[in-house]
Amino acid sequence: MKRILVVDDEEQIRSMLAQMLEHEGFEVDTAENGEEGMNLISRHAYDLIITDMIMPIKDGLKLIMELVRDYPDQRILAISGGGAIKAERYLTMAGYLGDDIVTLEKPFKREILLALVNEQLGVK
C-alpha cells in the first residue's frame, strides 16, 4: 500500500484530502505545518508528500527545500491557493527546486488531483 503525507494548515482541506486518498486505497498521514510534517517524515517513509505552500511555523517552500536536501528522491506535490502573491508564483518557485516536484493550484478537481497522485506514484 502506498503511503502519502498531507501537509496543510487548513483542517478542512487536510481532512478532505485524507478521506479522498484513503478512499482510493492509500495510507494517509496528515500534518498541519511543515515542522510537524518533517517530524513525521523523519519517522516514516512516504511514497508521496502533498504540501500546501502557505502555512504558519514552517511553510511549504521551506519544507520542500529541506526535503530536496535531505530526501532528494522524495516525490512531492505542492498545492496552493495563493496569498500575498499569486498561487502560480509560489508553485513556480516550488517547481524550480527539483525534478520530482509537481504543482497544482487550488481549487482543483478531484480527478485532476488523483491523476497527478497516481502519476507521481506510478499507479495505473
Secondary structure, 3 states (H helix, E strand, C coil): CCEEEEECCCHHHHHHHHHHHHHCCCEEEEECCHHHHHHHHHHCCCCEEEEECCCCCCCHHHHHHHHHHHCCCCCEEEEECCCCCCHHHHHHHHHHCCCCEEEEECCCCHHHHHHHHHHHHCCC
